[in-house]
Amino acid sequence: MSYNRAMLKYAFFDHTADIGVEIFGRTKKQLFANAAEALFDVLIEKSGHKSKAVRRAKERLKIRTLDGMDLGDLLINFLRELLYLVTGAGWVVKDCTILECSNKRLVVQLLVEPFTNKVYSIKTEIKAVTYSGLSVTKNRIGWNARVIFDV
């Protein structure tokens, strides 16, 4: 499938019984930020509204440092951590800033708020972020990754 990568952050592709996503970024940091956005696009739907003042009072900054054996492993660990924050810890990530990104280490600052049914709902349940079909490559215009979400 051909995409205009200069304009896209990510694109979904067909995968039997799962959801595949191809992620693009000019830099590794941008690639990881776009991967987070793709995960939440699949997972979360905003279902209501609440005053910003009330929400801001509940927001928290979290810093996460993640390690991986290589860039692909690091991407999977990052996406799994984000998935856990929603499904295991009950947080919705509102903003994701990549502070540091090497081939084996990632430092990310997350702005989160509690997951509440008044504001959010699960759009598609993601059971796992898998290594199946995983690829992370550098090309002439930046970075490209392919990830499969087990749904």
CYANA upper distance limits for C-alpha pairs under 8 A (distance plus 0.5 A):
  3 TYR  CA      8 LEU  CA      8.16
  4 ASN  CA      8 LEU  CA      7.05
  5 ARG  CA      9 LYS  CA      7.98
  5 ARG  CA     24 PHE  CA      6.89
  6 ALA  CA    141 ILE  CA      8.17
  8 LEU  CA     24 PHE  CA      7.26
  9 LYS  CA     23 ILE  CA      6.55
  9 LYS  CA     24 PHE  CA      5.70
  9 LYS  CA     25 GLY  CA      7.11
  9 LYS  CA     31 LEU  CA      8.45
  9 LYS  CA     34 ASN  CA      6.13
 10 TYR  CA     21 VAL  CA      7.19
 10 TYR  CA     22 GLU  CA      5.97
 10 TYR  CA     23 ILE  CA      4.69
 10 TYR  CA     24 PHE  CA      6.19
 10 TYR  CA     34 ASN  CA      7.26
 10 TYR  CA     35 ALA  CA      7.96
 10 TYR  CA     38 ALA  CA      7.05
 11 ALA  CA     21 VAL  CA      6.15
 11 ALA  CA     22 GLU  CA      5.77
 11 ALA  CA     23 ILE  CA      7.06
 12 PHE  CA     19 ILE  CA      7.65
 12 PHE  CA     20 GLY  CA      6.11
 12 PHE  CA     21 VAL  CA      4.83
 12 PHE  CA     22 GLU  CA      6.66
 13 PHE  CA     19 ILE  CA      7.54
 13 PHE  CA     20 GLY  CA      5.58
 13 PHE  CA     21 VAL  CA      6.33
 13 PHE  CA     22 GLU  CA      7.72
 14 ASP  CA     18 ASP  CA      8.38
 14 ASP  CA     19 ILE  CA      7.11
 14 ASP  CA     20 GLY  CA      6.67
 15 HIS  CA     19 ILE  CA      6.27
 15 HIS  CA     20 GLY  CA      6.26
 15 HIS  CA    148 ILE  CA      8.40
 17 ALA  CA    150 ASP  CA      8.23
 17 ALA  CA    151 VAL  CA      7.65
 18 ASP  CA    148 ILE  CA      7.26
 18 ASP  CA    149 PHE  CA      6.39
 18 ASP  CA    150 ASP  CA      5.53
 18 ASP  CA    151 VAL  CA      5.86
 19 ILE  CA    148 ILE  CA      6.21
 19 ILE  CA    149 PHE  CA      5.63
 19 ILE  CA    150 ASP  CA      7.18
 19 ILE  CA    151 VAL  CA      7.45
 20 GLY  CA    146 ARG  CA      7.64
 20 GLY  CA    147 VAL  CA      6.30
 20 GLY  CA    148 ILE  CA      4.89
 20 GLY  CA    149 PHE  CA      6.70
 21 VAL  CA     38 ALA  CA      8.00
 21 VAL  CA    146 ARG  CA      6.24
 21 VAL  CA    147 VAL  CA      5.96
 21 VAL  CA    148 ILE  CA      6.87
 21 VAL  CA    149 PHE  CA      8.46
 22 GLU  CA    144 ASN  CA      7.54
 22 GLU  CA    145 ALA  CA      6.11
 22 GLU  CA    146 ARG  CA      4.96
 22 GLU  CA    147 VAL  CA      7.08
 23 ILE  CA     31 LEU  CA      7.05
 23 ILE  CA     34 ASN  CA      7.08
 23 ILE  CA     35 ALA  CA      6.55
 23 ILE  CA     38 ALA  CA      8.33
 23 ILE  CA    144 ASN  CA      6.12
 23 ILE  CA    145 ALA  CA      5.55
 23 ILE  CA    146 ARG  CA      6.78
 24 PHE  CA     30 GLN  CA      8.35
 24 PHE  CA     31 LEU  CA      6.08
 24 PHE  CA     34 ASN  CA      7.58
 24 PHE  CA    142 GLY  CA      7.99
 24 PHE  CA    143 TRP  CA      6.26
 24 PHE  CA    144 ASN  CA      5.21
 24 PHE  CA    145 ALA  CA      7.12
 25 GLY  CA     29 LYS  CA      8.20
 25 GLY  CA     30 GLN  CA      5.40
 25 GLY  CA     31 LEU  CA      4.67
 25 GLY  CA     32 PHE  CA      8.42
 25 GLY  CA     34 ASN  CA      7.62
 25 GLY  CA    142 GLY  CA      6.27
 25 GLY  CA    143 TRP  CA      5.63
 25 GLY  CA    144 ASN  CA      7.08
 26 ARG  CA     30 GLN  CA      6.86
 26 ARG  CA     31 LEU  CA      7.60
 26 ARG  CA    141 ILE  CA      6.77
 26 ARG  CA    142 GLY  CA      4.52
 26 ARG  CA    143 TRP  CA      6.34
 27 THR  CA     31 LEU  CA      6.68
 27 THR  CA    142 GLY  CA      6.34
 27 THR  CA    143 TRP  CA      6.78
 28 LYS  CA     32 PHE  CA      6.80
 28 LYS  CA    101 CYS  CA      7.19
 28 LYS  CA    102 SER  CA      8.48
 28 LYS  CA    142 GLY  CA      8.49
 28 LYS  CA    143 TRP  CA      6.98
 29 LYS  CA     33 ALA  CA      6.76
 29 LYS  CA     98 ILE  CA      6.23
 29 LYS  CA     99 LEU  CA      8.44
 29 LYS  CA    100 GLU  CA      7.96
 29 LYS  CA    101 CYS  CA      6.52
 30 GLN  CA     34 ASN  CA      6.51
 30 GLN  CA     98 ILE  CA      8.41
 31 LEU  CA     35 ALA  CA      6.63
 31 LEU  CA    143 TRP  CA      6.99
 31 LEU  CA    144 ASN  CA      7.74
 31 LEU  CA    145 ALA  CA      8.26
 32 PHE  CA     36 ALA  CA      6.85
 32 PHE  CA     75 LEU  CA      7.50
 32 PHE  CA     98 ILE  CA      7.94
 33 ALA  CA     37 GLU  CA      6.92
 33 ALA  CA     96 CYS  CA      6.91
 33 ALA  CA     97 THR  CA      7.45
 33 ALA  CA     98 ILE  CA      7.23
 34 ASN  CA     38 ALA  CA      6.67
 35 ALA  CA     39 LEU  CA      6.76
 35 ALA  CA     79 LEU  CA      8.01
 36 ALA  CA     40 PHE  CA      6.87
 36 ALA  CA     79 LEU  CA      7.16
 36 ALA  CA     82 LEU  CA      7.95
 36 ALA  CA     96 CYS  CA      7.96
 37 GLU  CA     41 ASP  CA      6.57
 38 ALA  CA     42 VAL  CA      6.95
 39 LEU  CA     43 LEU  CA      6.64
 39 LEU  CA     79 LEU  CA      7.83
 39 LEU  CA     83 LEU  CA      8.40
 40 PHE  CA     44 ILE  CA      5.86
 41 ASP  CA     45 GLU  CA      8.07
 42 VAL  CA    123 LYS  CA      7.15
 42 VAL  CA    124 THR  CA      6.44
 43 LEU  CA    122 ILE  CA      6.20
 43 LEU  CA    123 LYS  CA      5.77
 43 LEU  CA    124 THR  CA      5.50
 43 LEU  CA    125 GLU  CA      6.69
 43 LEU  CA    126 ILE  CA      7.14
 44 ILE  CA    120 TYR  CA      7.21
 44 ILE  CA    121 SER  CA      6.44
 44 ILE  CA    122 ILE  CA      5.38
 44 ILE  CA    123 LYS  CA      5.66
 44 ILE  CA    124 THR  CA      7.76
 45 GLU  CA    120 TYR  CA      6.15
 45 GLU  CA    121 SER  CA      5.75
 45 GLU  CA    122 ILE  CA      6.56
 45 GLU  CA    123 LYS  CA      5.86
 46 LYS  CA    119 VAL  CA      6.29
 46 LYS  CA    120 TYR  CA      4.94
 46 LYS  CA    121 SER  CA      6.81
 47 SER  CA    117 ASN  CA      8.02
 47 SER  CA    118 LYS  CA      7.25
 47 SER  CA    119 VAL  CA      5.67
 47 SER  CA    120 TYR  CA      5.34
 47 SER  CA    121 SER  CA      6.44
 48 GLY  CA    118 LYS  CA      6.10
 48 GLY  CA    119 VAL  CA      4.89
 48 GLY  CA    120 TYR  CA      7.17
 49 HIS  CA    118 LYS  CA      7.69
 49 HIS  CA    119 VAL  CA      5.97
 50 LYS  CA     54 VAL  CA      7.63
 50 LYS  CA     55 ARG  CA      7.47
 50 LYS  CA    118 LYS  CA      8.32
 50 LYS  CA    119 VAL  CA      7.24
 51 SER  CA     55 ARG  CA      6.99
 52 LYS  CA     56 ARG  CA      6.45
 53 ALA  CA     57 ALA  CA      6.96
 54 VAL  CA     58 LYS  CA      7.53
 55 ARG  CA     59 GLU  CA      6.97
 55 ARG  CA    113 GLU  CA      7.71
 58 LYS  CA    113 GLU  CA      6.36
 58 LYS  CA    114 PRO  CA      7.55
 59 GLU  CA    111 LEU  CA      7.13
 59 GLU  CA    112 VAL  CA      5.95
 59 GLU  CA    113 GLU  CA      5.00
 59 GLU  CA    114 PRO  CA      7.99
 60 ARG  CA    111 LEU  CA      6.23
 60 ARG  CA    112 VAL  CA      5.83
 60 ARG  CA    113 GLU  CA      6.83
 61 LEU  CA    109 GLN  CA      7.29
 61 LEU  CA    110 LEU  CA      6.10
 61 LEU  CA    111 LEU  CA      5.20
 61 LEU  CA    112 VAL  CA      6.87
 62 LYS  CA    109 GLN  CA      6.24
 62 LYS  CA    110 LEU  CA      5.56
 62 LYS  CA    111 LEU  CA      6.97
 62 LYS  CA    112 VAL  CA      7.90
 63 ILE  CA    107 VAL  CA      7.58
 63 ILE  CA    108 VAL  CA      6.19
 63 ILE  CA    109 GLN  CA      5.02
 63 ILE  CA    110 LEU  CA      6.70
 64 ARG  CA    106 LEU  CA      8.46
 64 ARG  CA    107 VAL  CA      6.24
 64 ARG  CA    108 VAL  CA      5.83
 64 ARG  CA    109 GLN  CA      7.00
 64 ARG  CA    110 LEU  CA      8.28
 65 THR  CA    105 ARG  CA      7.70
 65 THR  CA    106 LEU  CA      6.12
 65 THR  CA    107 VAL  CA      4.94
 65 THR  CA    108 VAL  CA      6.99
 66 LEU  CA     74 LEU  CA      7.59
 66 LEU  CA     77 ASN  CA      7.57
 66 LEU  CA     78 PHE  CA      7.29
 66 LEU  CA    105 ARG  CA      6.24
 66 LEU  CA    106 LEU  CA      5.64
 66 LEU  CA    107 VAL  CA      6.96
 67 ASP  CA     74 LEU  CA      6.40
 67 ASP  CA     77 ASN  CA      8.04
 67 ASP  CA    104 LYS  CA      6.00
 67 ASP  CA    105 ARG  CA      5.03
 67 ASP  CA    106 LEU  CA      6.88
 68 GLY  CA     72 GLY  CA      8.29
 68 GLY  CA     73 ASP  CA      5.49
 68 GLY  CA     74 LEU  CA      4.68
 68 GLY  CA     75 LEU  CA      8.45
 68 GLY  CA     77 ASN  CA      7.49
 68 GLY  CA    103 ASN  CA      8.36
 68 GLY  CA    104 LYS  CA      5.34
 68 GLY  CA    105 ARG  CA      6.88
 69 MET  CA     73 ASP  CA      6.33
 69 MET  CA     74 LEU  CA      7.41
 69 MET  CA    104 LYS  CA      6.33
 70 ASP  CA     74 LEU  CA      6.61
 70 ASP  CA    103 ASN  CA      6.09
 70 ASP  CA    104 LYS  CA      5.65
 71 LEU  CA     75 LEU  CA      6.69
 71 LEU  CA    102 SER  CA      8.25
 71 LEU  CA    103 ASN  CA      5.17
 71 LEU  CA    104 LYS  CA      6.39
 71 LEU  CA    136 VAL  CA      7.50
 72 GLY  CA     76 ILE  CA      6.86
 72 GLY  CA    134 LEU  CA      7.44
 72 GLY  CA    135 SER  CA      6.99
 72 GLY  CA    136 VAL  CA      6.28
 73 ASP  CA     77 ASN  CA      6.64
 74 LEU  CA     78 PHE  CA      6.59
 74 LEU  CA    103 ASN  CA      8.02
 74 LEU  CA    104 LYS  CA      6.69
 74 LEU  CA    105 ARG  CA      7.45
 74 LEU  CA    106 LEU  CA      7.88
 75 LEU  CA     79 LEU  CA      6.73
 76 ILE  CA     80 ARG  CA      6.53
 76 ILE  CA    129 VAL  CA      7.00
 76 ILE  CA    130 THR  CA      7.68
 76 ILE  CA    131 TYR  CA      7.72
 77 ASN  CA     81 GLU  CA      6.61
 78 PHE  CA     82 LEU  CA      6.86
 79 LEU  CA     83 LEU  CA      6.62
 79 LEU  CA    129 VAL  CA      7.30
 80 ARG  CA     84 TYR  CA      6.59
 80 ARG  CA    128 ALA  CA      7.72
 80 ARG  CA    129 VAL  CA      6.57
 81 GLU  CA     85 LEU  CA      6.75
 82 LEU  CA     86 VAL  CA      7.21
 82 LEU  CA     93 VAL  CA      8.23
 83 LEU  CA     87 THR  CA      6.63
 83 LEU  CA     88 GLY  CA      8.30
 83 LEU  CA    126 ILE  CA      8.36
 84 TYR  CA     88 GLY  CA      5.31
 84 TYR  CA     89 ALA  CA      6.91
 85 LEU  CA     89 ALA  CA      5.32
 85 LEU  CA     90 GLY  CA      6.59
 85 LEU  CA     91 TRP  CA      5.86
 85 LEU  CA     92 VAL  CA      7.62
 85 LEU  CA     93 VAL  CA      8.44
 86 VAL  CA     90 GLY  CA      5.29
 86 VAL  CA     91 TRP  CA      5.26
 86 VAL  CA     92 VAL  CA      6.05
 86 VAL  CA     93 VAL  CA      8.26
 86 VAL  CA    115 PHE  CA      7.64
 87 THR  CA     91 TRP  CA      8.32
 90 GLY  CA    114 PRO  CA      6.43
 90 GLY  CA    115 PHE  CA      5.72
 91 TRP  CA    112 VAL  CA      6.46
 91 TRP  CA    113 GLU  CA      6.01
 91 TRP  CA    114 PRO  CA      5.04
 91 TRP  CA    115 PHE  CA      5.51
 92 VAL  CA    112 VAL  CA      5.86
 92 VAL  CA    113 GLU  CA      5.90
 92 VAL  CA    114 PRO  CA      6.53
 92 VAL  CA    115 PHE  CA      5.93
 93 VAL  CA    110 LEU  CA      6.90
 93 VAL  CA    111 LEU  CA      6.34
 93 VAL  CA    112 VAL  CA      4.90
 93 VAL  CA    113 GLU  CA      7.22
 94 LYS  CA    110 LEU  CA      7.95
 94 LYS  CA    111 LEU  CA      5.99
 94 LYS  CA    112 VAL  CA      5.96
 94 LYS  CA    113 GLU  CA      7.69
 95 ASP  CA    110 LEU  CA      6.23
 95 ASP  CA    111 LEU  CA      5.50
 95 ASP  CA    112 VAL  CA      7.65
 96 CYS  CA    108 VAL  CA      7.37
 96 CYS  CA    109 GLN  CA      6.46
 96 CYS  CA    110 LEU  CA      5.25
 96 CYS  CA    111 LEU  CA      7.06
 97 THR  CA    108 VAL  CA      6.19
 97 THR  CA    109 GLN  CA      5.64
 97 THR  CA    110 LEU  CA      6.91
 98 ILE  CA    106 LEU  CA      7.99
 98 ILE  CA    107 VAL  CA      6.74
 98 ILE  CA    108 VAL  CA      4.98
 98 ILE  CA    109 GLN  CA      6.87
 99 LEU  CA    106 LEU  CA      8.17
 99 LEU  CA    107 VAL  CA      5.89
 99 LEU  CA    108 VAL  CA      5.81
 99 LEU  CA    109 GLN  CA      7.26
100 GLU  CA    105 ARG  CA      8.10
100 GLU  CA    106 LEU  CA      6.00
100 GLU  CA    107 VAL  CA      5.40
100 GLU  CA    108 VAL  CA      7.42
101 CYS  CA    105 ARG  CA      6.47
101 CYS  CA    106 LEU  CA      5.11
101 CYS  CA    107 VAL  CA      7.06
102 SER  CA    106 LEU  CA      6.92
115 PHE  CA    119 VAL  CA      8.04
115 PHE  CA    120 TYR  CA      6.97
116 THR  CA    120 TYR  CA      6.37
116 THR  CA    121 SER  CA      8.32
117 ASN  CA    121 SER  CA      6.37
124 THR  CA    151 VAL  CA      7.77
125 GLU  CA    151 VAL  CA      6.37
126 ILE  CA    149 PHE  CA      6.79
126 ILE  CA    150 ASP  CA      6.34
126 ILE  CA    151 VAL  CA      5.08
127 LYS  CA    149 PHE  CA      7.97
127 LYS  CA    150 ASP  CA      5.92
127 LYS  CA    151 VAL  CA      5.84
128 ALA  CA    149 PHE  CA      6.47
128 ALA  CA    150 ASP  CA      5.57
128 ALA  CA    151 VAL  CA      7.73
129 VAL  CA    147 VAL  CA      7.97
129 VAL  CA    148 ILE  CA      6.79
129 VAL  CA    149 PHE  CA      5.28
129 VAL  CA    150 ASP  CA      6.65
130 THR  CA    134 LEU  CA      8.09
130 THR  CA    147 VAL  CA      7.58
130 THR  CA    148 ILE  CA      6.21
130 THR  CA    149 PHE  CA      6.68
130 THR  CA    150 ASP  CA      7.25
131 TYR  CA    147 VAL  CA      7.83
131 TYR  CA    148 ILE  CA      7.85
132 SER  CA    147 VAL  CA      8.02
132 SER  CA    148 ILE  CA      6.97
133 GLY  CA    146 ARG  CA      7.37
133 GLY  CA    147 VAL  CA      7.01
133 GLY  CA    148 ILE  CA      7.24
134 LEU  CA    145 ALA  CA      7.79
134 LEU  CA    146 ARG  CA      5.88
134 LEU  CA    147 VAL  CA      5.61
134 LEU  CA    148 ILE  CA      7.65
135 SER  CA    144 ASN  CA      8.42
135 SER  CA    145 ALA  CA      5.80
135 SER  CA    146 ARG  CA      5.68
135 SER  CA    147 VAL  CA      7.62
136 VAL  CA    143 TRP  CA      7.75
136 VAL  CA    144 ASN  CA      6.23
136 VAL  CA    145 ALA  CA      4.73
136 VAL  CA    146 ARG  CA      7.16
137 THR  CA    143 TRP  CA      6.27
137 THR  CA    144 ASN  CA      5.80
137 THR  CA    145 ALA  CA      6.82
138 LYS  CA    142 GLY  CA      6.25
138 LYS  CA    143 TRP  CA      4.98
138 LYS  CA    144 ASN  CA      6.80
139 ASN  CA    143 TRP  CA      6.50
139 ASN  CA    144 ASN  CA      7.91
